[in-house]
């Protein structure tokens, strides 16, 4: 039986370690029949090393989503490799250390602007850079951490994720006429490289031990990866502007 991504061509950002959602998305996408290409920044060699652990070989290209030159050449490079795209995975987020860990009231705007540019505006930048390759429509899927709430230690990444979520809705609005869907997976906390960069992350993660209806495993990114793959597939043909929670159900529980 063929996989749910059979024949699809997918660009995936954010494969940094085997513990990342992006890595498991890439693995599952290949297992489900997709041809993929990875982007990396600032160390493509790190991603190339991790990519060797995937089921099939895949090319890694350098892409800084804040660099207009990189974005401008992306379609030509990816087009030369895959011919076109059916899906894009945005797994990119960054905030300077002074924008995290309890420094919310004192963070300078320069650091806030960096967090917003890399973590939110880049969804628009990456998507529009890929548009010339998505001539037959497609699916854009990003990753968020529920921005309805103020989380311990998360500080300016919270507003950045809120901006990401709003950006996804506006992309859904403007790209629907091209049959391009834009959705997000809101994942629970995971022990990824991104999480470990947040001071006091363990305090945030403890919330899941107490409130999540389904047992949550900090060391299992696969459920979130499965969610991304599902949204990349044709099984959600009329779903766009949506945020699908893969968080053990915590988002639905008040106390």
C-alpha positions as CSV (number, residue, x, y, z in Angstrom):
1,X,0.0,0.0,0.0
2,X,1.4,3.5,-0.9
3,X,1.9,6.1,1.8
4,X,-0.2,9.2,2.3
5,X,2.6,11.4,0.8
6,X,3.3,9.2,-2.2
7,X,4.7,11.4,-5.0
8,X,4.8,14.6,-3.0
9,X,7.8,16.9,-2.8
10,X,8.4,18.5,0.6
11,X,10.8,21.2,1.8
12,X,11.6,20.8,5.5
13,X,13.4,23.3,7.7
14,X,14.7,22.9,11.2
15,X,16.3,19.4,11.3
16,X,19.0,20.0,13.9
17,X,19.0,16.9,16.1
18,X,17.3,13.5,16.2
19,X,15.1,14.9,19.0
20,X,13.6,17.6,16.8
21,X,10.0,17.4,15.5
22,X,11.4,18.4,12.1
23,X,13.7,15.2,12.0
24,X,10.7,13.0,12.8
25,X,8.6,14.8,10.2
26,X,11.3,14.2,7.6
27,X,11.6,10.5,8.5
28,X,7.9,9.9,8.5
29,X,7.5,11.9,5.2
30,X,10.0,9.7,3.5
31,X,8.4,6.5,5.0
32,X,5.0,7.8,3.6
33,X,6.4,8.2,0.1
34,X,7.6,11.8,-0.1
35,X,10.7,13.1,-1.7
36,X,12.2,15.7,0.6
37,X,14.8,18.5,0.7
38,X,16.2,20.0,3.9
39,X,17.3,23.5,4.7
40,X,19.7,24.5,7.5
41,X,21.2,27.5,9.2
42,X,23.8,28.4,10.5
43,X,25.5,25.0,10.3
44,X,24.4,23.0,7.3
45,X,27.1,20.4,8.1
46,X,25.2,19.6,11.4
47,X,22.0,18.9,9.5
48,X,23.9,16.9,6.8
49,X,25.2,14.6,9.6
50,X,21.7,14.1,11.1
51,X,20.2,13.6,7.7
52,X,22.3,10.5,7.3
53,X,20.0,8.9,9.9
54,X,17.0,9.3,7.6
55,X,15.6,6.3,5.7
56,X,16.8,7.7,2.3
57,X,19.5,10.2,1.3
58,X,18.4,13.8,1.0
59,X,20.1,17.1,0.0
60,X,20.7,19.9,2.5
61,X,20.8,23.5,1.4
62,X,21.8,26.6,3.4
63,X,18.9,28.9,4.1
64,X,18.9,31.9,6.5
65,X,15.2,33.0,6.5
66,X,16.2,36.5,7.4
67,X,18.5,36.8,4.3
68,X,16.8,38.1,1.2
69,X,19.6,36.7,-1.0
70,X,19.1,33.2,0.4
71,X,15.3,33.5,-0.1
72,X,15.6,34.9,-3.6
73,X,17.6,31.9,-4.8
74,X,15.6,29.3,-3.0
75,X,13.1,28.5,-5.8
76,X,15.9,28.0,-8.3
77,X,17.9,25.7,-6.1
78,X,14.9,23.6,-5.0
79,X,13.3,23.6,-8.4
80,X,16.6,22.2,-9.8
81,X,16.5,19.4,-7.3
82,X,12.8,18.5,-7.1
83,X,11.1,20.3,-10.0
84,X,8.5,21.7,-7.8
85,X,7.0,21.6,-4.3
86,X,3.8,20.2,-2.8
87,X,4.5,21.0,0.8
88,X,6.6,23.3,3.1
89,X,7.4,22.7,6.8
90,X,8.3,25.7,8.9
91,X,10.1,24.6,12.0
92,X,12.1,27.7,12.8
93,X,12.2,29.7,16.0
94,X,14.7,31.8,17.8
95,X,14.9,34.5,20.5
96,X,18.0,36.0,22.0
97,X,18.8,34.9,25.6
98,X,17.7,38.3,27.0
99,X,14.2,37.7,25.5
100,X,13.7,34.5,27.6
101,X,13.9,33.3,31.2
102,X,12.0,35.9,33.1
103,X,13.4,39.0,31.5
104,X,10.1,40.0,29.7
105,X,9.9,43.6,31.2
106,X,13.5,44.4,30.4
107,X,14.1,42.9,27.0
108,X,15.2,45.6,24.4
109,X,13.3,46.0,21.2
110,X,16.2,44.8,19.1
111,X,16.0,41.4,20.7
112,X,12.2,41.3,20.4
113,X,12.5,42.3,16.7
114,X,14.9,39.4,16.1
115,X,12.5,36.9,17.8
116,X,9.6,38.2,15.6
117,X,11.6,38.2,12.4
118,X,13.0,34.7,12.8
119,X,10.1,33.1,14.4
120,X,7.0,34.7,12.8
121,X,7.7,36.9,9.8
122,X,9.8,34.0,8.3
123,X,6.6,31.9,7.8
124,X,5.6,34.5,5.2
125,X,9.1,34.9,3.8
126,X,9.6,31.2,3.4
127,X,6.2,30.6,1.9
128,X,6.4,33.4,-0.6
129,X,9.9,32.2,-1.6
130,X,8.4,28.8,-2.3
131,X,5.3,30.0,-4.2
132,X,6.8,29.7,-7.7
133,X,7.3,26.0,-7.0
134,X,3.7,25.3,-5.8
135,X,2.0,25.7,-9.1
136,X,-0.5,23.0,-8.4
137,X,-1.4,24.1,-4.8
138,X,0.0,22.5,-1.7
139,X,0.3,22.6,2.0
140,X,2.3,24.8,4.4
141,X,2.7,23.5,7.9
142,X,4.3,25.4,10.8
143,X,5.0,24.6,14.5
144,X,3.8,26.7,17.4
145,X,3.6,26.5,21.2
146,X,0.1,27.5,22.3
147,X,0.1,31.3,22.3
148,X,-3.2,31.7,24.0
149,X,-1.4,31.7,27.4
150,X,1.5,33.3,29.1
151,X,3.9,30.5,30.0
152,X,6.7,30.5,32.6
153,X,10.1,31.5,31.3
154,X,8.8,31.7,27.6
155,X,8.6,35.5,27.6
156,X,9.0,37.1,24.1
157,X,8.8,33.8,22.3
158,X,5.1,33.8,23.4
159,X,4.2,37.0,21.5
160,X,6.4,35.7,18.6
161,X,4.3,32.5,18.5
162,X,1.2,34.6,18.7
163,X,2.4,36.5,15.6
164,X,3.2,33.2,13.9
165,X,-0.3,32.0,14.5
166,X,-1.8,35.2,13.1
167,X,0.5,35.1,10.1
168,X,-0.6,31.6,9.3
169,X,-4.3,32.7,9.3
170,X,-3.5,35.6,6.9
171,X,-1.5,33.3,4.6
172,X,-4.5,30.9,4.6
173,X,-6.7,33.8,3.6
174,X,-4.5,35.1,0.8
175,X,-3.3,31.7,-0.6
176,X,-6.5,29.8,-0.7
177,X,-7.3,31.0,-4.2
178,X,-4.1,29.2,-5.3
179,X,-5.2,26.0,-3.5
180,X,-2.5,26.4,-0.9
181,X,-3.4,25.5,2.7
182,X,-1.6,26.9,5.7
183,X,-1.9,25.3,9.1
184,X,0.0,24.9,12.4
185,X,0.7,22.1,14.8
186,X,0.7,23.3,18.4
187,X,2.9,20.7,20.1
188,X,3.4,20.1,23.8
189,X,6.9,20.6,25.3
190,X,9.7,18.4,24.0
191,X,13.3,18.1,25.1
192,X,14.7,19.5,21.9
193,X,17.6,21.8,21.3
194,X,15.1,24.7,21.1
195,X,13.6,23.8,24.4
196,X,16.9,23.4,26.1
197,X,17.7,27.0,25.2
198,X,14.9,28.3,27.4
199,X,16.0,28.9,31.0
200,X,13.8,27.1,33.5
201,X,12.3,24.9,30.8
202,X,11.7,22.1,33.3
203,X,9.4,24.3,35.3
204,X,7.2,24.8,32.2
205,X,7.2,21.2,31.3
206,X,6.0,20.1,34.8
207,X,2.6,21.7,33.8
208,X,2.0,18.7,31.5
209,X,2.6,16.2,34.4
210,X,-0.3,17.7,36.3
211,X,-2.8,18.7,33.6
212,X,-2.5,16.7,30.4
213,X,-5.4,14.2,30.0
214,X,-3.1,11.9,27.9
215,X,0.3,10.9,29.3
216,X,2.8,13.2,27.7
217,X,6.4,12.1,26.9
218,X,8.9,14.9,26.7
219,X,11.2,12.6,24.8
220,X,8.8,11.6,22.0
221,X,8.5,14.0,19.1
222,X,6.8,11.5,16.8
223,X,3.2,12.4,17.6
224,X,3.9,16.0,16.5
225,X,5.7,14.8,13.4
226,X,2.7,12.6,12.6
227,X,0.4,15.7,12.9
228,X,2.6,17.6,10.4
229,X,2.6,14.7,7.9
230,X,-1.2,14.4,8.2
231,X,-1.6,18.1,7.4
232,X,0.8,17.8,4.4
233,X,-1.3,15.0,3.0
234,X,-4.5,15.1,1.0
235,X,-6.5,13.9,4.0
236,X,-7.1,17.5,5.0
237,X,-8.1,19.0,1.6
238,X,-10.3,21.8,3.0
239,X,-8.6,22.6,6.2
240,X,-6.7,25.9,6.3
241,X,-6.0,28.6,8.9
242,X,-6.2,25.9,11.6
243,X,-4.1,25.1,14.7
244,X,-4.1,21.4,15.4
245,X,-3.1,20.7,19.0
246,X,-0.8,17.7,19.6
247,X,-0.3,18.3,23.3
248,X,-1.9,15.5,25.1
249,X,-5.1,17.5,25.3
250,X,-3.8,20.1,27.8
251,X,-5.1,23.0,25.8
252,X,-8.7,21.8,26.7
253,X,-8.1,21.6,30.5
254,X,-8.6,24.6,32.7
255,X,-7.2,23.3,36.0
